[in-house]
Amino acid sequence: MTVDGRYRLVSSLARGWSGEVWLARDVELDREVVLKRPVLRDAADSERAWAEARALARFSHPHVVTLYHAVRASRPRGGLSWLVMEHAPGGSLEGCPAMSPVVAARIGAQIAGALAALHAEGIVHCDVKPGNVVLTGDGTAKLTDFGAAYRVGGSDTLTPNGAVSYTPDYAAPEVVRGRPEPKSDVFSLGATLHTVLIGHPSDTPHLPTAGDADARPSRTLDAGDADARPSRTLDADGGPLREVLAAMLRRNPADRPDATEIRRLLEAAVTKPAPRPPSIPWTIP
């Protein structure tokens, strides 16, 4: 099957409640791309999909997946048919084995840089999680999926009157309450890094798989969940990242560093010089 006369579908990467994702070949430019087709149940879904496309198109950042093209459906109303995006052959962090603190810090610093750029533009990503962080062939981390992104200081998604949604294992308490802010992304990034350090979400006993990364919808907000949700414990030995993760996962957003500071802290955490061994005085036998 070929989309828009130039994108030849190669293999299915994921399929879930919100749509499907395919690896494809751009036959005109002879390169691999990713095609995402959202499920459009109504006009609100269609507008939300276009909002995601516009949000992605707004940014040019080395750690945000590049949007190449948005294919408009030929049917009446001209709904969005496909998003054509940069292919990250390393796949997402969803279901990846536990990684070292050094690797996790490098990935985290890159995504924190992307979040800082988003926040400077007045946007909260609102759904940072392993499945939304992908790796290029050389291991560069990139943030993707802006379907839940929010304007800072407002109560709407990038789509007017959009409903707040979140992924339970990674949502900050204030997101659950319906009040996302930039530091909500810091919490979610901290939860993501904690997950990749131990190989699975700390509150989930089984290891997720890449195939079901989008298999369930994010929960609808229930304000009563916010205070009932247990604090995420740092049950893994994060090594040099332990203190940084503890700061990122503070329940009160006012107590968390912002994304710019988190990038600095993560970079510093793995570049600190090793402690000098204690000096032993010479003795003459």
Contacts in CASP RR format, 6 or more apart in sequence:
PFRMAT RR
TARGET T0000
AUTHOR 0000-0000-0000
METHOD contacts of the structure
MODEL  1
MTVDGRYRLVSSLARGWSGEVWLARDVELDREVVLKRPVLRDAADSERAW
AEARALARFSHPHVVTLYHAVRASRPRGGLSWLVMEHAPGGSLEGCPAMS
PVVAARIGAQIAGALAALHAEGIVHCDVKPGNVVLTGDGTAKLTDFGAAY
RVGGSDTLTPNGAVSYTPDYAAPEVVRGRPEPKSDVFSLGATLHTVLIGH
PSDTPHLPTAGDADARPSRTLDAGDADARPSRTLDADGGPLREVLAAMLR
RNPADRPDATEIRRLLEAAVTKPAPRPPSIPWTIP
1 8 0 8 1.000
1 9 0 8 1.000
2 8 0 8 1.000
2 9 0 8 1.000
2 27 0 8 1.000
3 9 0 8 1.000
3 24 0 8 1.000
3 35 0 8 1.000
3 71 0 8 1.000
3 81 0 8 1.000
3 82 0 8 1.000
4 69 0 8 1.000
4 71 0 8 1.000
4 82 0 8 1.000
5 27 0 8 1.000
6 26 0 8 1.000
6 27 0 8 1.000
6 28 0 8 1.000
7 24 0 8 1.000
7 25 0 8 1.000
7 26 0 8 1.000
7 27 0 8 1.000
7 33 0 8 1.000
7 35 0 8 1.000
7 71 0 8 1.000
7 82 0 8 1.000
7 84 0 8 1.000
8 24 0 8 1.000
8 25 0 8 1.000
8 27 0 8 1.000
9 22 0 8 1.000
9 23 0 8 1.000
9 24 0 8 1.000
9 35 0 8 1.000
10 22 0 8 1.000
10 23 0 8 1.000
10 24 0 8 1.000
10 25 0 8 1.000
10 32 0 8 1.000
11 22 0 8 1.000
11 23 0 8 1.000
12 20 0 8 1.000
12 21 0 8 1.000
12 22 0 8 1.000
12 23 0 8 1.000
13 21 0 8 1.000
13 22 0 8 1.000
13 23 0 8 1.000
13 34 0 8 1.000
14 20 0 8 1.000
14 21 0 8 1.000
14 210 0 8 1.000
14 211 0 8 1.000
14 213 0 8 1.000
14 214 0 8 1.000
15 21 0 8 1.000
15 214 0 8 1.000
16 214 0 8 1.000
16 215 0 8 1.000
17 39 0 8 1.000
17 214 0 8 1.000
17 215 0 8 1.000
17 216 0 8 1.000
17 217 0 8 1.000
18 38 0 8 1.000
18 39 0 8 1.000
18 214 0 8 1.000
18 217 0 8 1.000
19 36 0 8 1.000
19 37 0 8 1.000
19 38 0 8 1.000
19 39 0 8 1.000
19 214 0 8 1.000
20 36 0 8 1.000
20 37 0 8 1.000
21 34 0 8 1.000
21 35 0 8 1.000
21 36 0 8 1.000
21 37 0 8 1.000
21 214 0 8 1.000
22 34 0 8 1.000
22 35 0 8 1.000
22 36 0 8 1.000
22 37 0 8 1.000
23 32 0 8 1.000
23 33 0 8 1.000
23 34 0 8 1.000
23 35 0 8 1.000
23 87 0 8 1.000
24 32 0 8 1.000
24 33 0 8 1.000
24 34 0 8 1.000
24 35 0 8 1.000
24 84 0 8 1.000
25 31 0 8 1.000
25 32 0 8 1.000
25 33 0 8 1.000
26 32 0 8 1.000
26 33 0 8 1.000
26 68 0 8 1.000
26 84 0 8 1.000
31 87 0 8 1.000
32 87 0 8 1.000
32 89 0 8 1.000
33 68 0 8 1.000
33 84 0 8 1.000
33 85 0 8 1.000
33 86 0 8 1.000
33 87 0 8 1.000
34 84 0 8 1.000
34 85 0 8 1.000
34 86 0 8 1.000
34 87 0 8 1.000
34 88 0 8 1.000
35 82 0 8 1.000
35 83 0 8 1.000
35 84 0 8 1.000
35 85 0 8 1.000
36 82 0 8 1.000
36 83 0 8 1.000
36 85 0 8 1.000
37 81 0 8 1.000
37 82 0 8 1.000
37 83 0 8 1.000
38 45 0 8 1.000
38 48 0 8 1.000
38 49 0 8 1.000
38 52 0 8 1.000
38 80 0 8 1.000
38 83 0 8 1.000
39 45 0 8 1.000
40 46 0 8 1.000
40 49 0 8 1.000
40 79 0 8 1.000
40 80 0 8 1.000
43 77 0 8 1.000
44 159 0 8 1.000
44 161 0 8 1.000
44 162 0 8 1.000
46 77 0 8 1.000
46 79 0 8 1.000
46 80 0 8 1.000
47 159 0 8 1.000
47 160 0 8 1.000
48 147 0 8 1.000
48 157 0 8 1.000
48 159 0 8 1.000
48 162 0 8 1.000
49 79 0 8 1.000
49 80 0 8 1.000
49 83 0 8 1.000
50 70 0 8 1.000
50 79 0 8 1.000
50 80 0 8 1.000
51 147 0 8 1.000
51 149 0 8 1.000
51 157 0 8 1.000
51 158 0 8 1.000
51 159 0 8 1.000
52 83 0 8 1.000
52 145 0 8 1.000
52 146 0 8 1.000
52 147 0 8 1.000
52 149 0 8 1.000
52 158 0 8 1.000
53 67 0 8 1.000
53 70 0 8 1.000
53 80 0 8 1.000
53 83 0 8 1.000
54 158 0 8 1.000
55 123 0 8 1.000
55 146 0 8 1.000
55 147 0 8 1.000
55 149 0 8 1.000
55 158 0 8 1.000
56 64 0 8 1.000
56 65 0 8 1.000
56 66 0 8 1.000
56 67 0 8 1.000
56 83 0 8 1.000
56 85 0 8 1.000
56 146 0 8 1.000
57 67 0 8 1.000
57 70 0 8 1.000
58 121 0 8 1.000
59 117 0 8 1.000
59 118 0 8 1.000
59 121 0 8 1.000
60 66 0 8 1.000
61 113 0 8 1.000
61 114 0 8 1.000
61 117 0 8 1.000
62 110 0 8 1.000
62 140 0 8 1.000
62 142 0 8 1.000
63 110 0 8 1.000
63 111 0 8 1.000
63 113 0 8 1.000
63 114 0 8 1.000
63 140 0 8 1.000
63 141 0 8 1.000
63 142 0 8 1.000
63 143 0 8 1.000
64 114 0 8 1.000
64 117 0 8 1.000
64 118 0 8 1.000
64 142 0 8 1.000
64 143 0 8 1.000
64 144 0 8 1.000
65 85 0 8 1.000
65 86 0 8 1.000
65 88 0 8 1.000
65 134 0 8 1.000
65 142 0 8 1.000
65 143 0 8 1.000
65 144 0 8 1.000
66 85 0 8 1.000
66 86 0 8 1.000
67 83 0 8 1.000
67 84 0 8 1.000
67 85 0 8 1.000
67 86 0 8 1.000
68 84 0 8 1.000
68 85 0 8 1.000
68 86 0 8 1.000
69 83 0 8 1.000
69 84 0 8 1.000
70 80 0 8 1.000
70 82 0 8 1.000
70 83 0 8 1.000
70 84 0 8 1.000
71 80 0 8 1.000
71 81 0 8 1.000
71 82 0 8 1.000
71 83 0 8 1.000
71 84 0 8 1.000
72 78 0 8 1.000
72 79 0 8 1.000
72 80 0 8 1.000
72 81 0 8 1.000
73 79 0 8 1.000
73 80 0 8 1.000
73 81 0 8 1.000
74 81 0 8 1.000
85 144 0 8 1.000
86 142 0 8 1.000
88 134 0 8 1.000
88 135 0 8 1.000
88 136 0 8 1.000
88 137 0 8 1.000
88 142 0 8 1.000
88 144 0 8 1.000
89 136 0 8 1.000
89 137 0 8 1.000
90 134 0 8 1.000
90 135 0 8 1.000
90 136 0 8 1.000
90 137 0 8 1.000
90 139 0 8 1.000
91 134 0 8 1.000
91 135 0 8 1.000
91 210 0 8 1.000
92 130 0 8 1.000
92 131 0 8 1.000
92 132 0 8 1.000
92 133 0 8 1.000
92 134 0 8 1.000
92 135 0 8 1.000
92 210 0 8 1.000
92 213 0 8 1.000
93 107 0 8 1.000
93 130 0 8 1.000
93 131 0 8 1.000
93 133 0 8 1.000
93 134 0 8 1.000
93 135 0 8 1.000
93 192 0 8 1.000
93 195 0 8 1.000
93 196 0 8 1.000
94 129 0 8 1.000
94 130 0 8 1.000
94 131 0 8 1.000
94 208 0 8 1.000
94 209 0 8 1.000
94 210 0 8 1.000
94 211 0 8 1.000
94 213 0 8 1.000
95 130 0 8 1.000
95 199 0 8 1.000
95 200 0 8 1.000
95 207 0 8 1.000
95 208 0 8 1.000
95 209 0 8 1.000
95 210 0 8 1.000
96 130 0 8 1.000
96 196 0 8 1.000
96 199 0 8 1.000
97 199 0 8 1.000
98 196 0 8 1.000
98 197 0 8 1.000
98 198 0 8 1.000
98 199 0 8 1.000
98 236 0 8 1.000
99 196 0 8 1.000
99 197 0 8 1.000
99 199 0 8 1.000
101 197 0 8 1.000
101 238 0 8 1.000
101 239 0 8 1.000
101 240 0 8 1.000
101 241 0 8 1.000
101 269 0 8 1.000
101 270 0 8 1.000
102 270 0 8 1.000
104 193 0 8 1.000
104 196 0 8 1.000
104 197 0 8 1.000
104 241 0 8 1.000
105 193 0 8 1.000
105 240 0 8 1.000
105 241 0 8 1.000
105 244 0 8 1.000
105 266 0 8 1.000
105 267 0 8 1.000
105 269 0 8 1.000
105 270 0 8 1.000
106 141 0 8 1.000
106 266 0 8 1.000
106 270 0 8 1.000
107 133 0 8 1.000
107 135 0 8 1.000
107 141 0 8 1.000
107 193 0 8 1.000
107 196 0 8 1.000
108 141 0 8 1.000
108 189 0 8 1.000
108 192 0 8 1.000
108 193 0 8 1.000
108 262 0 8 1.000
108 263 0 8 1.000
108 266 0 8 1.000
109 262 0 8 1.000
109 263 0 8 1.000
109 266 0 8 1.000
109 267 0 8 1.000
110 140 0 8 1.000
110 141 0 8 1.000
110 142 0 8 1.000
111 128 0 8 1.000
111 133 0 8 1.000
111 141 0 8 1.000
111 143 0 8 1.000
111 189 0 8 1.000
111 192 0 8 1.000
112 186 0 8 1.000
112 189 0 8 1.000
112 259 0 8 1.000
112 260 0 8 1.000
112 262 0 8 1.000
112 263 0 8 1.000
112 266 0 8 1.000
113 259 0 8 1.000
113 260 0 8 1.000
113 263 0 8 1.000
114 142 0 8 1.000
114 143 0 8 1.000
115 125 0 8 1.000
115 128 0 8 1.000
115 143 0 8 1.000
115 182 0 8 1.000
115 185 0 8 1.000
115 186 0 8 1.000
115 189 0 8 1.000
115 259 0 8 1.000
116 258 0 8 1.000
116 259 0 8 1.000
116 260 0 8 1.000
116 263 0 8 1.000
118 124 0 8 1.000
118 125 0 8 1.000
118 149 0 8 1.000
118 185 0 8 1.000
119 152 0 8 1.000
119 182 0 8 1.000
119 185 0 8 1.000
119 258 0 8 1.000
119 259 0 8 1.000
122 151 0 8 1.000
122 152 0 8 1.000
122 182 0 8 1.000
123 149 0 8 1.000
123 150 0 8 1.000
123 151 0 8 1.000
123 152 0 8 1.000
123 158 0 8 1.000
124 149 0 8 1.000
124 150 0 8 1.000
124 151 0 8 1.000
124 152 0 8 1.000
124 180 0 8 1.000
124 181 0 8 1.000
124 182 0 8 1.000
124 184 0 8 1.000
124 185 0 8 1.000
125 132 0 8 1.000
125 143 0 8 1.000
125 146 0 8 1.000
125 148 0 8 1.000
125 149 0 8 1.000
125 185 0 8 1.000
125 188 0 8 1.000
126 148 0 8 1.000
126 149 0 8 1.000
126 150 0 8 1.000
126 157 0 8 1.000
126 166 0 8 1.000
126 175 0 8 1.000
126 180 0 8 1.000
126 184 0 8 1.000
126 185 0 8 1.000
126 188 0 8 1.000
127 145 0 8 1.000
127 147 0 8 1.000
127 148 0 8 1.000
127 149 0 8 1.000
127 165 0 8 1.000
127 166 0 8 1.000
127 167 0 8 1.000
127 170 0 8 1.000
127 188 0 8 1.000
127 218 0 8 1.000
128 143 0 8 1.000
128 170 0 8 1.000
128 185 0 8 1.000
128 188 0 8 1.000
128 189 0 8 1.000
128 192 0 8 1.000
129 167 0 8 1.000
129 169 0 8 1.000
129 170 0 8 1.000
129 188 0 8 1.000
129 191 0 8 1.000
129 192 0 8 1.000
130 192 0 8 1.000
130 195 0 8 1.000
130 196 0 8 1.000
130 208 0 8 1.000
131 145 0 8 1.000
131 213 0 8 1.000
132 143 0 8 1.000
132 144 0 8 1.000
132 145 0 8 1.000
133 141 0 8 1.000
133 142 0 8 1.000
133 143 0 8 1.000
133 144 0 8 1.000
133 192 0 8 1.000
134 141 0 8 1.000
134 142 0 8 1.000
134 144 0 8 1.000
135 141 0 8 1.000
135 142 0 8 1.000
136 142 0 8 1.000
146 158 0 8 1.000
147 157 0 8 1.000
147 158 0 8 1.000
148 157 0 8 1.000
148 165 0 8 1.000
148 166 0 8 1.000
148 218 0 8 1.000
149 157 0 8 1.000
149 158 0 8 1.000
150 156 0 8 1.000
150 157 0 8 1.000
150 158 0 8 1.000
150 164 0 8 1.000
150 180 0 8 1.000
151 157 0 8 1.000
151 158 0 8 1.000
152 181 0 8 1.000
152 182 0 8 1.000
153 181 0 8 1.000
155 178 0 8 1.000
156 162 0 8 1.000
157 163 0 8 1.000
157 164 0 8 1.000
163 220 0 8 1.000
163 221 0 8 1.000
164 175 0 8 1.000
164 178 0 8 1.000
164 180 0 8 1.000
164 220 0 8 1.000
164 221 0 8 1.000
165 217 0 8 1.000
165 218 0 8 1.000
165 219 0 8 1.000
165 220 0 8 1.000
165 221 0 8 1.000
166 175 0 8 1.000
166 176 0 8 1.000
166 218 0 8 1.000
166 219 0 8 1.000
166 221 0 8 1.000
167 218 0 8 1.000
167 219 0 8 1.000
168 218 0 8 1.000
168 219 0 8 1.000
168 229 0 8 1.000
169 191 0 8 1.000
169 195 0 8 1.000
169 201 0 8 1.000
169 203 0 8 1.000
169 204 0 8 1.000
170 188 0 8 1.000
170 191 0 8 1.000
170 192 0 8 1.000
170 195 0 8 1.000
170 201 0 8 1.000
171 184 0 8 1.000
171 187 0 8 1.000
171 188 0 8 1.000
172 180 0 8 1.000
172 183 0 8 1.000
172 184 0 8 1.000
172 187 0 8 1.000
172 188 0 8 1.000
172 253 0 8 1.000
173 187 0 8 1.000
173 226 0 8 1.000
173 227 0 8 1.000
173 229 0 8 1.000
173 251 0 8 1.000
174 180 0 8 1.000
174 181 0 8 1.000
174 184 0 8 1.000
174 226 0 8 1.000
174 253 0 8 1.000
175 184 0 8 1.000
175 188 0 8 1.000
176 221 0 8 1.000
176 222 0 8 1.000
176 223 0 8 1.000
176 224 0 8 1.000
176 225 0 8 1.000
176 226 0 8 1.000
176 229 0 8 1.000
177 221 0 8 1.000
177 223 0 8 1.000
177 226 0 8 1.000
178 221 0 8 1.000
178 223 0 8 1.000
181 253 0 8 1.000
182 258 0 8 1.000
182 259 0 8 1.000
183 253 0 8 1.000
183 254 0 8 1.000
183 256 0 8 1.000
183 258 0 8 1.000
183 259 0 8 1.000
184 253 0 8 1.000
185 259 0 8 1.000
186 248 0 8 1.000
186 253 0 8 1.000
186 256 0 8 1.000
186 257 0 8 1.000
186 258 0 8 1.000
186 259 0 8 1.000
186 262 0 8 1.000
187 248 0 8 1.000
187 249 0 8 1.000
187 250 0 8 1.000
187 253 0 8 1.000
187 256 0 8 1.000
189 248 0 8 1.000
189 259 0 8 1.000
189 262 0 8 1.000
190 245 0 8 1.000
190 248 0 8 1.000
190 249 0 8 1.000
191 201 0 8 1.000
191 232 0 8 1.000
191 249 0 8 1.000
193 241 0 8 1.000
193 245 0 8 1.000
193 248 0 8 1.000
194 202 0 8 1.000
194 232 0 8 1.000
194 234 0 8 1.000
194 236 0 8 1.000
194 245 0 8 1.000
194 249 0 8 1.000
195 201 0 8 1.000
195 202 0 8 1.000
197 236 0 8 1.000
197 238 0 8 1.000
197 241 0 8 1.000
198 235 0 8 1.000
198 236 0 8 1.000
199 207 0 8 1.000
200 206 0 8 1.000
200 207 0 8 1.000
200 208 0 8 1.000
201 208 0 8 1.000
202 232 0 8 1.000
202 233 0 8 1.000
202 235 0 8 1.000
202 236 0 8 1.000
203 230 0 8 1.000
203 232 0 8 1.000
219 225 0 8 1.000
231 249 0 8 1.000
231 251 0 8 1.000
232 249 0 8 1.000
234 242 0 8 1.000
234 245 0 8 1.000
234 246 0 8 1.000
234 249 0 8 1.000
238 245 0 8 1.000
240 269 0 8 1.000
240 270 0 8 1.000
240 272 0 8 1.000
241 266 0 8 1.000
241 269 0 8 1.000
241 270 0 8 1.000
243 269 0 8 1.000
244 262 0 8 1.000
244 265 0 8 1.000
244 266 0 8 1.000
244 269 0 8 1.000
247 255 0 8 1.000
247 256 0 8 1.000
247 257 0 8 1.000
247 262 0 8 1.000
247 265 0 8 1.000
248 256 0 8 1.000
248 257 0 8 1.000
248 262 0 8 1.000
250 256 0 8 1.000
257 265 0 8 1.000
END
